[in-house]
Amino acid sequence: MTGPPAEPIEPIDPPDNEQFLAVERWFIERGLPHFVERKTDGSALDAWTRALPLLVIAYLALGFQALDLQNWTLGENLATAVVVLVVLIGTWAVSNRLRGSSTFARPSDIDAPELALFVIGPTIPVLLFGQVGDAVETVIGAGIILILIYLWSSYGLGPLTRWGVRRTLRQLNELTTLVARALPLLLLFNAFLFINAEVWEVAGTLVGWAFWLTLATFFALGTAFSLSRVPRIVREVSTFSTWDDVDELLTANPAGEFGTPTGRIPDDPPTVRQKANIALLVLFGPALQITLVAVTIFAFFVGFGTLAISADTALNWTRLDEIEVIAEFFFDGEDRFITEPLLRVSAFLAAFSGMYFTVVLSTDDAYRREFEDEAGPTIREALAARAAYREARRTLAANASNSDNGVA
């Protein structure tokens, strides 16, 4: 039985000793960076600071929006690229001087001025070439990139990816059995859809945001279905009766070095962001597996469509005035085409298949038991490490308070 709610912890950073740092590294390596509790950790600015190399690459790439690969010659594009680099570097240098820094000083922390430069800087060379529409797209793209980089850095998607790949390899036999059982029926059903003119007329003519929102709808439905089982898994593993229960889980964990506290375990539930981290940990492995299946189905239909669906057939099925040919090659005495509608229909069916396979994974008893047998102990150990880590921080804060009050 847990004790009363935990008292608020003063925002005192743990000392930079190996004991605290080892636990924090353990959290990060398992894709749980929000379990690390320091003054700066978890803030948006700190997340972008950790992803500084990505920001630099994106800053340069956004500036190259000024190029026009279709209508300009190679020489014109190369000259434009040089101008873009000069303008981007010059903008960065002027920004440093205005803020009192060295001309080419490398930013050590990302603050509001650096974010403003990231959004506005790449639009300058674009506007120099009179591309107002592209400048607006550059601003929107910069905002989207900032959000994606924040999610990648803040929620530790890099470590989560590595953990998910290892987990997928361990579950390869079970996953192969499940795919072998579900895939034939799925391909048979999708094959009838693939050669259906109405599907090509609908999915093959979707463009812009309508196309991406349609794919996102399948993704959202699959995610919602998977998330529905996360609270039950977390409830089953998040309750500890005594500190001895916590200590038993930490025999091979660096948090075990804090020692076993005394007294009752306080009621100290994870924060919203920590719960989101746990949800990602639960879902990321299956998400990689579902993505692998969806990509395989996409590649299958692109290959099948290239051989079986001619450009004229695609034109008739979509009822478009013309279709864009992405690639053309000669095979078995005939010209073969990869068309834009073919890619759109293949992506539509792959996204639908991913949603379907999500339901299969969630309802298959053998896979679900194996998943919960692996994910459950992982989450329980992480929560036990969090309890020990927070108790150590609570003790640190109490000792600091007693020292300030003159208590021996």
N, C-alpha and C positions, 0 to 999 in steps of 0.2 A: 504494500500500500504506500502510496506516495504521501508526502507531507504537505504542508501549506504551500501556497504559491511562493516562488522564489523572489527574494528581495531584489530590487533593481541593482544592476551591476554598474558601478561608476565606470565611465569610459576611460579606463587606464589601460594603456597598451601593455601586454605581457612583456617582460624583459627579453632582450634578444639573446637568450641562452638556448642551448641546443635542445633542451627539453621541450620548450614551447614551439620552437621552430620545427622540430621533427613532427610534432602533431599537426601543425599547420601545413607542412609539406604533404603529410599523409592525406589530409582533407583535399588538397588541391589535386593530387595525383589520382584521386578517385572521383574527380569531377564534382566536388562539393566545396567550391571556394567560398560560398556564403556561410559556411560553418566557421570560417576564420573570422574572428571578431577583433578588429583593430579600428582605431579612429578613422583611418583613411580607407580601409578595405571595404569593398562593396559599393563605393560611391561611383557615380557615372564617370566623373573626371578621372578617377584612379583607374577604372577599367580601360578608358581610352589611352591613358598614359602607358599601361602595360602593352597596348597594341600599337605603339608608336610606329614601328616599321610598316605595319599594314596601312596606317594613315598616310605615311609618306608616299607609298606606292599608289594608293588611291588618289592622292592629291595630284600626282603627275599624270595618272591615267585620265582623270577628269579634264585636265587641261587639253589633252589631245582630242577632246570633242571638237576642237576647231578644225581638225583635218577633214577633208572630203575625199575619201578613197575612191568613190565612184566617178566623180566628175573632174577631179584634178589629176594632173600627171604625177609621176613618181617624183620628179624634181620639185614640183610645186608643194607636194606633201612633205618632202624632206625639208624644204626651206621653212615651211610653216611649223614643222616640229622643232626646228632650231629656235624660231621666234617664240614658240610656246615655252620652251625650257628657259630662255632668257627672261621672259616676262614672269614666269612662276618663281624663279630664283630671285629676281629683282623684287617682286612683291614680298617674298619672305624676308629679304634683307631690309627693305624699307620698314616692314612691320617690326622687325627686331630693333631698328634704330628708334622708332617712335616710342617703343616701350623701354628704352634705355639699356638695351642689351647689345652685345657685340653684333656686328653686321651679319656674320654667318654663324651665330651661336646656335647650337643644336638644342631644341627645347628639352628640358628635363622633366617638366610637368605640363600636362595639358590642362589649360584653363580656358575661360570664355574667349580671350583674344585669339588663341590658337584655333579654337573651333570656328570662330567667325572667319579667320583666314582660310580655313579648310573649305568653307562653303563659298566664300566670295572670291578668293584668289583664282580658282580655275575659270571663273566666268570672265575674267578680264581679257585673256587672249581670245576667248570665243567672241566677245563683243567687239574686239579690235577688228575682226574680220566680218563684222556686220551680221552675225548669226544670232539674232535675238531669241528666236525659238529654241535654238540649241542651248543658249545661256539659261533659259528657264528650265530646260531638261537637266542641265548640269546642276543647278541648285537643288532640284528635286532628287536627283541621283545622289548628291552629296548627303542629303538628309537621310535617305534610305541606307546608304553605306554606313553612316554614323550609328544608326540603329542596329544594323547587322553586326558591326564590329563590337558594339557594346554587349550585345547578347552573346557573341562568341567569347569575348574576354571575361565578362562578368560571371557567366554561368559555366565557365570552364569547359567549353565544347570540345577543345582539343584533347584534354585528358579523357573526357567522356567518349570521344571517338575511339581512342586507343583501347579503353576498357571495353567498349562495345564490340570492337573487332576481336579482341581476345575471347570475349564471351561467345561470339558467333562461332569462332573456331572450335571452342569446347562443345558447343551444341550442334555441331555440323551434322552428326549422324541423325539426331532427332529432327533437325530442320530438313535434311534431305528426304527423310521418310515422309514428313508432312507435305513437302512440296510435291513429291512424287504422287501423293494421294490426291492433292487438291488441284495440281496444275493441269492434268489432262481434261477434266471437266471444265475448268476455267478457259483453257485454250479453245475447246470445242464451242463453248458458248460465245466467246469473243470472235471466233472465226466467222460465225454466222453474222455477227454485227459488222465485222470488217468488210464483208462483201455486200453489205446492205447500202443501197444508194441513199436512203434517208439519213443514215448515220454520216455519210460523207457530206450530204447537203447541210447537216447541222454542225457537226464537229469540224469538218474541213473548211468551213467558211467563217469560223469564229476567229476574230482578230483582236489584237490589242488587249485591253483590260478584260473584255468579256471572256476571252480564251483563258487568261490566267486566273480569273475569278472562278471559272468553271472547274479548273483543276484544283484550285484551293478549296472548293466546296467538298470535293472527295477527300482531300487531306484533312479538312476540319472534321468531317463526319467520322473518319477513322480514328482521329486523335481523341474526339469526344468519347467514342466507344472504349478506347483503351484507358482513358483517364477515369472512367467510371469504376475501375477496379483498384485504383491506387489507394483511396482512403481505407479500404478494407485491409490491404496489405500493410499499410503503415500502422493502423490500429493494432494489428496482431503482433507487431514487433516493437512497439514504442513504449510499452509499460514495463517498468522495473520495480520489483518489490523491495529490494534492499541494495545497498552499495556492493554487497558481495555478488549479486547478480551481474552488476556492471563490471566488477573486477574479473569475473570469470571470462567475459568476452574480450578482455584486453590483455590476455597473457602474451599475445604476439603483436600487440599494438603499442606504438610509442606512448599513447596516453596512459598505459599501465604504469609508466614510470612516475606518475604523480602520486601513486600510493592510494590506498583505500580510505576514503573519508569516513567519518563517523556520523551518526545521527540519521534522520530520515531523509529520503530523497525528496527534494522540493518539487512541486508541480511547476515544471519549466518547459512548456511546449515550444516547438520550433517556431521561428518567425515566419511570416508569409513568404519571404524570399527563400528561406531555408526549406520550406515545404515545396516551393517550386523547384529547388535543386533536387530534392528527393524524387519528385515526380519525373524530372528529366532522367535521373539515374535509373528509375524503373522502366521508363519508356524508350530510352535511347538504344538499347540493344535490339529490341524488337523492331524499332524504327529502321535501323540499318539493314536488318534482314528483309523487311518489307520493301525498302528501297531497292535492294539487290534484285528481288523478284520483279518489281515494277520495271527496272532498267532492262532486265532480261526479256520481258514481254515486249517492251518498246523496241528493242533491237530485233526481236523475232518478226514483228509486224512490219518494221521498216524493210527488212530483208525480203520477207514474203511479198510485200506490196511492190517492191522494186521489180521482182520477177514476174508477178502475176497481174499487176494493175498498170496498164499503159497510160500515158499522158492524156490520150483522147478519152479513155474511159473515166479518168479522174475529172476531166473537164465536163463530161456529160453528167456525171453523178453530182458534182458540186453545183452545176448550172451557172458557173461563172463565165464571164466573157473571155478570160484568159487565166492561166495559172502560172505561177513562178516555178521554174525548174531550178532546183538547188544544185543538182549534179546530173551528169549524163555520161554513160559509158556503153561500150559495145560488148555484148555477151551472147554467145550461142547464135550468132548470125543476126541479132536484132539489137536495136538501140534500147537501152534501159534508162529509166528516169527516176530520180528521187525528187519528188515535188513537195512544195510547201503543204498542200492539203494532206499528203501522205504522212508527213511528220506530225501534223496536228491531230489526225485521226489516230495515229499510233500512240501519241501522248495521251489522248483522251481515254483510250482503252487501257493503257498502262496505269493511269491514275485510278480508273474504276477498278482494275484488278488489284491495285494496292489496297484500296478500301475493302474489297472482298476478302483479301488475304488477311487483313487485320482482324476481321471477324472470325476467320478460321483459326488464327493463332489464339484468339481470346477464348474460343469455345472448345478447343481441343483439350481434353482432360489430361492426356499424357504430357503435352507441351506445357500446359498451364502449371501442372504439378512440378515439373522440372524447373520452370521459370521461377516459381515461388520458392522452391527449395534453395535456389541460388540467390535470388534477389533479396529474399527475406533476411537471411543471416547477414548479408552485406549491409542492408539498411540498419539492422539491429546493432551491428558492431559500430557503424558510423554514429548512431544515436548514443550508444554507450560512451564512445570517445568524446562526443560533444558534451555529455553530462560531466565527465571527468575534467574536460578542458574548462568548462564554465565554472565548475566548482573550484578549480585552481585559480581562475581569474577572480572569483568571488573572495577566496582566501587572500589573494594578493591585494584586492581593494580594501578588505577589512584590516589587514596588517598596515597598509598605508594610512588608513584613517586613524588607527590606534597610535601610530607613530606621530601623526600630526597633533593628536590630542595629548601626547605625552604619556601614553599608556605603555608600560613596559611589556 
